[in-house]
Amino acid sequence: MDAELPDLYAATSARLVGLLTAMGGSAEDAEEVCQEAWARLVVRWDRVKRYEDPEAWVRGVAVRLLISRRRRRSVATRFLPVLASRAVVAEPSASAVDLSAALALLPLEQRAVVVLHHALDLPVDEVARILQVPVGTVKSRLSRGRAALAAVLSEQVTP
Amino acid sequence: MNQWTALLERHAAAAGPRSFEGVLRRVRRRRQRQVLGAAVGVLLVVGGAALAAARPTSTARPQPGATSAPDTIVVNGKTLHRDKLTPILSVSAPSRDDHLLVLVAGYRDPYPSGPTYCDPWTVPYVLRQTATTVVVGAYDYLVPRPPPPGGGCFGTGHSPATLTVDLGTALGGRRVVDESSGAETTTIVESDFLTTARLPDGYGDRRFFGGRNPGFSEPYLSQTWTGPGGAELNLVEGPPAEVIHVHVQHVGTAQVRGRFGQLVRTAGGTANRCLRWDEGPGDAVELCTRGYSQQLLTVEGLVAFADLLRRPGAADVRQQAPASIQVQGRTLEVQGGAAFAVGYLDPAQPQDIVVHLTTPGSVGGCFTWPVLRVVSQSPDQVAIGVFEYQVAKPVCVDAMPDTREDAPYLRVALAEPLGRRRLIDVGAGGLEALVIDPTQWLTAGRLPAGYSDRGQIPFRGERGGGGSALVTQTWAGSHGLVQLVLQQGQATALGGDPVSHVTVRGHVGTYSSAPGRTFPVRCLSWLERANDRVVLCSNGGDLKRTLPDAELLSIAEGLRPRTT
């Protein structure tokens, strides 16, 4: 195993867990999925390390794993609290909480494209590649997701 | 920090990611399960072989329709066995006259060591062809090894492959069927879509994606060119429902290819912009400049690029004009047509049509020399076109001229006045142009001292939203600009937040204010007739002080029909 893997993990895993939490709502789920995605990266590292952005690869795998996992448990997780966190952190701004709460009301598929596109600034075709759905599907989910967010937040959402 | 960044950082800070050792434990457990599974697999294979020895040998039957897909292929020295048909995500063809089809399906990583069980090698085949149908299939080929036990392959972080098949004959109007589903695929014929013959400097490396979502009848095509510093130019054309980039802020409007276009800011870099317009019914286009590069196209560059887009399958506009002309002693060759969108009548020359272009003409460099000519005249309509000419081998310094206000007016004389006939814009693909008769519109009868016409375009017509006609006149003076916007048809915005009301020309008028980007804006608006809205604004100028309300009201009361 390459020595750089632990460093890459240290540098990126919190970011990935943050993204997955924003997308999936459960910190435990996010950490579990992060570990699983990294396990898959480790066994494929010889190939993935040649990629331009290995973090993007593990992020794509993690996002799909999360969606797959949540689909299987959609009924069970539907009513889980969405802002659970285990660590003591600074009080978030009201807008961040509003956004989190509003995001949690979206179906997972819409939430995923909204977070990937708006929070990570990924272009639509990249989101489509990660989620393995057509670009048009991403656009329609974005459109519906934004409309739902706007309705909840009652203001224009800025990226 | 914006809300999205705050959200991610908050969740990242709250996360207590488990250690990397946890990842390694997970990998070790999985490998132990694999070893155990492989041992079980060997037992099963041995047992299966014993059973097979007791049965008559049978030849494996090819899958239905798989008449040209071999059972095995050799890749990088490895013999691969045909597995399953994989869904074809999209099919495209350069044109209906072409015999190549480009399929997006499966996976084919160009790794040097050859395929593995978890990385199939996808091969496309033309399985059947008739006069009406082409049946294609993409097969996954695998190394002949049992799948890893304990959950199959790790990870799925790969993109579909772009694969090409040769039909041997032109596609024509035939439908393409994906053998994996038995259903007709969306076939993107690129020549049906807008494209460009000239890219901005530094742009290239085109990639495209097309498709058709369930519920939408027409396909769409997305083309992306990469430019300096990773800047991207993305052109999406298709049904309006497909051509939706999430926009953050409406920035303004622009005339694009003779159409009413909207300019929006999109997510991502602060300079990301999209132009959106309708090419025709059910045919929307969005052109975006995006990325974090310092060299993104300007809005003017975006408009100029849009004006140069061509539809390959359309009739060649060039054939409707002389192939070459002489200008300033140089021979220029016709390149194509350009949209003019709005034709102005000249009360002093009733047979003339005047058009105003957005870019300057030039007989050298990459700029073109525009010529306005009459293509046809009939009792119902008059077709005129702006044709672009250029030297045979231009020396390009700046391939994307900026839109400039001193761009030329062109004039052409008809055999008789236009009258009630429709004016067709040949360069805009036959779209009906907006005709502005200045005598039908109001103009200022009195202006504050020191105000005068601004530049060469004091009077500008354009198509507004919903097909309405919009005429803007601008005068410059000590308090900045005074702008008169007249709209026939769909009502336009007020020009800020309503503040108070006043009686103007016998109608109830509304004063409104907006901070503006650079200068404060104060407007007075009213309905002159049922569908005729008037918006009169003062923008404050360098003094940052708009004209007093009484002054705006005085200008409004002094408006009169234009006579010239």
Interface residues (C-beta under 8 A of the other chain):
Chain A: M1 L5 P6 Y9 A10 S13 A14 R15 L16 V17 G18 L19 T21 A22 A27 A30 E31 C34 Q35 E36 A37 W38 A39 R40 L41 V42 V43 R44 R47 V48 W57 V58 G60 V61 R64 S85 R86 A87 V89 A90 P92 S93 S95 A96 L99 S100 L103 V115 H117 H118 A119 L120 D121 P123 V124 D125 A128 R129 Q132 P134 V135 G136 T137 K139 S140 L142 S143 R146 Q156 V157 T158 P159
Chain B: N2 Q3 W4 T5 A6 L7 L8 E9 R10 H11 A12 A13 A14 A15 G16 P17 R18 F20 G22 V23 L24 R26 V27 R30 L89 S90 D109 Y111 F154 G155 T156 G157 S159 F209 G211 R212 N213 F216 Y220 S222 T224 E232 N234 A241 E242 I244 H245 V246 V248 Q249 A267 G268 G269 R290
